[in-house]
Amino acid sequence: SGPDDETLAAAVASLEELDAELERRAKVIRGLPPTLCPENKVTPELAKRRDLRLHPIGAFIDECQELFTHPEHGPRAAELCTRVIKRGPALGIHLVLATQRPDSKSLPTRVSANVGIRLCLRVMGQLENDMVLGTSAYRNGIRATTFGPKDKGIGYLVGAADDPQIVRSYYIDAPTAAAIGQRAR
């Protein structure tokens, strides 16, 4: 937690571990007969098998601009995030990146170009709207600019279904997040 060098180095180390896990999972999948894994993807059935260790993994990086704009750690983080975003979903690994300003410095283009699911909470203008939801989203009527202060946690979700949808999330404080993480673990 935080933008200090030690924390950012730990984030890159975690991304290195995810990248290694991608390779391990790909090897497991390659070794399975086509009848078990016809599309070379982790399925719910495969994820349930403890012997394969293909359970879902979620990695979350909040305020990712701190990582990507760091002169030493940023380039490697962008490379690793791109690899995880491209290959991870098929292998049961999901990377969530959060930033309040998804411009090309805060979120490198090679990373953002590969993000398939996007959530945009309230933003103030067309530029920010299109940065998150994709070029021309605003022009096509997908406008997170219409949300007001009372709409906390409400946003546009794009890429999870055929059409963009308005969804609601919930605020979870640190103690609640710790309890959820402990239960999941």
C-alpha positions, 0 to 999 in steps of 0.5 A: 500500500503506497507509492514508495519504491519498496511497495512498487518493487513488491507489486512488480514481484507479485506480477512476476509470480503471476506471470510464472503462474501463467506459464505453469497453468499453460503447461498443465492445460497442454498436458490435458487430453482434448476431451477434458480441455477442448478449447485450451482454457480453464473451465469451472470443472477444471478449476474444481480439481485441486490436483491441477491447482487451476482455481481462479486468481484475482489480482488487484492494483489500485492507483496503478498510475503510481506503478506505471509512471515509476521510472524504474518499475513502470516499464516492467510492470507494463510488460507483465500486466500486458502478458497477464491481461492477454493470457490470464482470463483463459487460464483463470487469472484476472487482473483488475487495474484501477486509476482515476485518470486512465491516460496513456501515462497512467495506464500504458496504451499496450495495457489499456488496449488489451482490457476487455472489461471496463467499468467507469464510475462518474467522470466529469467529461467526454475525454475521461468517459472515452478513456475508460469506456473506449473511443466514441462511447460518449458519442454513442450514448454511453455516458458516465458523465450523467451520474451525480454525487448521489450515484456513488458506486454506480457506473457503466460496465462494458465488455461483460455482456453484449451491450453496455450496462449500468451496474451498482457496486458497494463500498467495502471498508478495510476491515470488511475487505480483510474479512472477505479476503480471509474467508476466500483464503 
